[in-house]
Amino acid sequence: TKSGAAAPNKEADHERAAQAFEAAMRAGDRTPATRQLASLASSLHADALARSKRFEAAVAAYERALALGEPGAASSTTMRYNYALTLMQRQQQQQQASSSSSSTIRDADDDDDAPLAQLEAVVAADADHAEARHALGLLLLRRGDYETAASHLGRAVDLADGVEDPAYAERRYNYGVAVLKLPPRRSPRWACRCRSTSRPVAGSR
């Protein structure tokens, strides 16, 4: 079908564009504009590969994009977040393959290290990146770091655009799971978010 052919064609277009810019750089054109365009083309290629579930190739393309990009730029933060998600998707794909083939399954904590580091870098660059906060909180929850997980998940709730935000319910639920894992505390620091608003109750920060 036409729709089925569109994705591979776009994937190939982005790959050719990235190769062209990288060839220009090898030929001596190392201007910031060329580097930025090469980074963008590699990132778009990685996005297309990830949508096609070719996660191994997507990871490599994101790594090229990040190496070429300008550290700290908003575009690099977005690339890094997408890279982290792709690392997690690759991990899930590998675990499914290992399970079906009865191979040895790796320690989940070891597999989480790379996306964890990338998500931490995203949050360090953009403290209000709600999606990164939420993803980071879920990884930390899985690793048993409930207090830090609750901190990130709670902040993700705060950053939701009110209860009407489709992401609000999921974030609030996951925040509640993290809070329930915490030992009892006298301080209201971990008090649950109000139902009627995305803001924490008084004294919960």
PyMOL commands that set and color helices and strands:
alter all, ss='L'
color gray80, all
select helices_A, chain A and resi 2-26+32-51+55-68+74-100+108-125+130-143+146-159+166-181+188-190
alter helices_A, ss='H'
color red, helices_A
deselect
rebuild
show_as cartoon
